[in-house]
Amino acid sequence: MAMRLLHPGNLRTILGMQIRQRELRLSPRPRGFHIITAEIEDGLPQLAEVKNGLAHLFLKHTTAALTLNENASPDVRGDLEFILNAVVPEGRREYRHILEGPDDMPSHAKSSLLGTGLTVPITNGRLNLGTWQGIYLCEHRNNAGSRRVLATILS
């Protein structure tokens, strides 16, 4: 029996799934770990229309990252910055990609370690995060500009 491939548009119709996208622009932030949960939710009013689904967040940059972590203690953010700086220090003479400054290559490495995408469940119009979970923008550059996040909502 031959496998029959479905066109993605037909698959959406068969499954009754809606796929929506929106690009959010985050204001420039200093280096560090920043909780952006409220900013993401505020930028996605269409979440209110979703009973059950998924939100995929994709950061369109190579020197920053997204992660989920504790949203209560600011010490966690400082400790994460300290740990990543110890794992990927600046100023290593072995680095070859140095044209954009001493923080650039370490920023690429940190982004690769943490990743640029998150998938979060949506339940009853809200991101369904744990009690102490928040979405973080991990800014690894000393003087970064605004950051763009592409949000894809599947419902």
Buried (B, 14 or more C-beta within 10 A) or exposed (E): EEEEEEEEEEEBEEEEEEEBEEEBEBEEBEBBBBBBBEBBBEBBEBBEEBEEBBBBBBBEBEBBBBBBBBBEEEEBBEEBBEEBBEEBEBEEEEBEEEEEEBBBBBBBBBBEBBEBEBEBEBEEBEBBBEEEBBBBBBBBBEEBEEBEBBBBBBB
